Amino acid sequence: MSSAGVSGEVGGEACGIHRFVVFGDICGSGTLDLAEKKHQRAAMYAAFDDAYSSVGVEPGTFHQEDRGDGILVALRPDVPPTLMVGRWIDTLYESLRAHNQGRVRPLRLRIGMNAGLVTQDRHGLVGRAVDLAARLCDSPPAKRIMNETPEIDLVVVVSDWLYGNVVADGGRYVEPDHYRSARIRSKETDEAAWFHVPRRPAPPLIGRDGELPPEGEPAPEGEPAAAGERPPAGAARTGVGPSRGDGPTPRPVGGNREYHVGGDLLDIHGNTIHGGFTGIRKGSTKGSGDSVTDPDPDPRPGSGPRSGSGAGASSGKASGAGEPE
C-alpha cells in the first residue's frame, strides 16, 4: 500500500477531504492459475502506472491499496478530475491494447470512478465515495458487459455526480455522448451510474437496469439517456414494428386476411404500409399463379397508412399505388 499523506485529520479528529477515487478489478481472475494471476497483476499495475504518468501524477503522491485482483486509489485533491476521465482513461485503454496484442488470455479491467469525501486511517481509506466506487466497478451491468462481450477489454463506470459535474462538460479525450446511464442496485446502493467503453460510440446497454440488447441487435445510438431513464423504445432498431417517429402501429382494418400463395411466402407482422396497397407478385410472368392479393382492399387508395400482417414472396415485387416501407 502506498500513501500520499493526505489523512483528513484536523486536531486528531477525522475529517473528510474531497478526493478522486478509482477502483479497478481484473475480470475473470478466478479462472486463472497462479502464474497467470501474477502476470495479469503485474500488467495491471504497469497499465495504471502508464495512466498516472500521462496526467502528471507522480509515484508517492497518491494513496493506492492492493486488492488482490484489483486496485483502490485515492488521488490528491489538486489533481484535475477532467484529466482522469479523459487522458487517464485513454492511456489505460492504449496500455491494455498494447499488452493484449496476440495474447490468448487478455487482461480485461472494470473501472469504477467517483469523487467525494474520503478520510484515511492506518488501515486504509474510509468514506461513502470509496464504497460507491467499489459498487460501480462490481455492478451487475458492468459484469454483464464484460461477460457477454469478450472483445471488450475495458469498461469504465462513473457515478452520476461525476458524470454531471465533470464528464458532461467534455474536454480533451472526454466523450460525454459515448456514455450511457443504467441503474445500480447493489447492497445499500440504488442510484444511476454512467457506463463507457473507450473507442465505442456507446456501451452495449439498454434500459434503466442496464440489460444488454437482444442478440444480434445493436445498442441504441444517438443522445445518451438521462440518468435512470430507458432509451426511446424504437431507438436504432430495424425490422418488425414501426420506426421511431411513426407512432404506434395502426390496428388492422376489415378483420383477418387470407392469402393463397403457390410459391415461397414471407409473412411479416406489424409493418406499416403507406399508400394504396393492392398486392405483391412473385414473378413478372403472367399466369404464374404466384400472386398475393388483398380480398379487402382499402376503399380509399393512397389515403393513409395500412397495417397488420403483410405477406409477400421473398423475391417479389409490389404493385399498386404505393410501395411498402
N, C-alpha and C positions, 0 to 999 in steps of 0.2 A: 504494500500500500504506500502510495506517495501522497504527500500533503503539501499545500501551498501556505499553510499557516494562517488561514482565514477562519477563525474558530467561531465567530459570532458571540463572543462573551464580552460583557461590559461589567466591570466591577464584580467579577465572579458569577454573574447571572447570565444564563444562556439567552441570547437574542438572535433572532433570525436575520440573515443577510441575503439580499436578493441575488441569486446566482443562477447561471445557466446549467442545467443538468442533462446529462446524456446517459442512457442505459443501453448497452449493446449486448446481444446474445447470439451465439453460434447456432444455426439451425441444424437439427439432426445430430447433435453431438453424442446423443445416447446410442447411436448406431455405429460409432467409430471405435476402433480398437485403441489401445493406449498410445501406440506410436503415432497414429493419425490424429488423435486428440492433441498431442504435444505439438505436432506440426501445424495444425489449424490454429491453436492458441498463439503460437509464435507469429503466424501470418496475420492474425487479427491485431496483435499489438503493433506489428510493423505498419499495418494499414492505418491504425489510429495515429501512430507517430507521424506518418506522412501527412495526414489530415491536419494535425496540430501545427506542423511546420508551415503548411500552406497559409495559415491565418496568423502566423507570428506568435503562437502560444509556445513558449519555451518550456523545456523539461523542468520540473520542480516548481512551476508557477500555478499548478492546479492540483486538486485532490483527485486521486484515482484509486479505486479499490478493485481487486481481483475478485471475480465471482465464479471461478471455476471455468465455465464455458462462456463467460461474459465479462463485461467491464462496467463499473459505475463511475461516472466522472462528474465533478462539480467545478466549474471554472471560476476564476476571479471575477468580481463584479464589473471590472473595467474592460472585459472582452466584449466587443460589439456583437450582439446576437445575430445581426444580419450576416456576418461572416460565417457563423456556424450553420445557418440554414442555407447558405449559398456555397461559397468556395469549399468549406469543410466537407459538406456532403459530396460535392463534385469530386474532390480529391479522393475521398474514401472510395467512391464508386470506381474511379480510374485505377486505384491501387488494387482493388478486388479483381477488376477485369484483367490487369496485367498478371496477377498471381494465378488466376484460374485458367489462363490460356493453356489449352491442351491437357488439363487435369481431369481425371475420371471422377474424383470427389472434390468438386469446387468448394471453396469457402463461401458460405452464404450467411448473411447477417440480417437480423432485425434490429432496428434502432428506434428507441423512444426518446423524444426530446420534450423538455418542459423548462419552465423558469419560474422561480418563486422563492419564498423564504426558506433558507436552509441553515441549520446550525450543525456544529461538528463537535463531537466529544472524542475521547481517547479510543473509542471503538469504531468510529466512522461517522457517516452523515445521517442526519435526522431531519425530517420535515415532510409535509404533505407533497411538496414539489418532487421529492425523491420517490415517494410512494407512487405518485401518478406516472412518473417516467417509467417505472417498472411495469405498471399496469398497461401502459401504451405498448411497450415492447412485447409483452406477453399476451396481448389481446387476441381473442379468437379471430377477428378479421385478418390481423397480421399473420397469424399462423396459417390460416386458410390460403392466403395469397402464396405463401412460400411452399406449403404442402402440395397445392394443386397446380402451380405454375413453376415447374422446376427450372425453366430457363431464366427466371428472375433470381439474381444473386443479392439484391439489396432492397429492402423496403424500409422507409422512414415514416414514423408516426409522430406527429406533433400535437400538442394539446390545443384545444380550442383557443385558449388565451394567446398562445404563442403564434398561432396562425393569424388571428385577428389583429395582433399588435406588432408583429414583425413580418411574417411571410406575406401577408396581404399587401404590404407596401412595396413589395418587389425589390429589385436591386440586381447587381451583377450575380449571375448564377442562380438567382432566385426565380422560380417559376410558379407563382401562385395559382395560375389557371390549370396547372397539371396536378393539383391536389384534389382529392375527393373526401367528403365527410361521411363518417359512419358512427353509429352509437357504440360506446364501450360499456359493457356491463360485466364487471368482474369484482367479486367480493363487495366492498363498500362503494365501488366506483360505478357511477351511472351518468355519463356525460359524453358529449360529442368529441371526436378526435378527427384529425386530418391525415390522410394516407398519401404517400408519394413514392413512386418508383422512378428513379432517375432514368432519363432518356426515353421516357414513355409519356404520351400526352395525358394518360390517366391510368391509375391502377385498376386492375380487374375487379372492381367492386360496384355493386348497385344496391340501393335500398339503405334505409337508416341503420340497419343492423349489419351492414357490410357483407351481405351474401354475394357470392360470385354469380356472374351472369350464366344463363343456361349454356350447356356445352355447344361449342361452335358459334356462339353469338358474341359479338364484341362488347366491350364495356361502353357505356354511354359516352358520347363525345359532347363537346360544346362547353357551356358555362358550368362551373362546379356547383354542386348542390349546396344550398345553405346548410348551416350546421344542423345535423339531425334530420334533415328533410330527405325524402325519397326523390330521386331524379324523375323528370316527366315520364309518364308511363310509356310513351311511344318514342322516347329519345333514341336516335340512331338505330332503329330497328327496321328490318326489312322482312318481307314475307307476308304471312297471313295477317289480316286486320288493317284498319286504317292507319295511315302515316300521321305523324304529329301535325296538327293543324286542321285535319279533316273532320275532327269531331267523332262522335260515336257512330258506328256502322248503323245505317237505317234498317228498320225491320223489313223483312220480305213482304212484297205485295202480291196478293192473289193466291196465297196458300202454297201448297207443295208444287214442285216442278217434277216432271217425269221426262227422262231422256232415253232415247233409243239410239244406240251407237253400234256401228258394225266393226269398228276398229279400236285402236288404243284410246283410253279415256283418262283424262286428268281432271279430278274433281277438286276444286278449290273453294273452301268455305270462307265467308266473311269479307270478301273483297268488295270494293265499291266500283261500280262501272258508271262513268259519266257519259251522257248522251243516249240516244236511242239504241237499243240492242236487239238485233234480230236473229243472230245465230253465229255459229262458228263452223267452218268447214275444214275437214282434214286435208283434202286434196283439191286440186283445181280441175280434175277431170269430172265432167258431167256424168251423172248417173252412177257415181262410185258407191253411193249408199252410205258413205261415211260423213254424214252431216248431223248437226245438232241444232235443234230448233227449240224455241220457247213457246209452248202452247198458249201462254198468257202474256203476250207482249204488252208493253206499256202503251196505253191508248194515246199518250201524248209524247211521241218520239222527240228526243232531244230536250225534254223539259227539265231534266234534273238527274241526280244520281239514282241508280238502282242498286240493290244489294241482295244478299242471300247466298245461295250456292250456285256458283258459276261452273260450267263444265266446258271442256274443250280438249281436242286431241293434242298430243304432245308436240306435233309439228304443224298445228293447224293455223288457219287464217281467220281473222274476224271480218265479217261483212256487215254492212248496215250503216247507220248514221253516225255511229261513234265507235271509238276504239277502247277496249278495256284498258284501264290504268293499273 
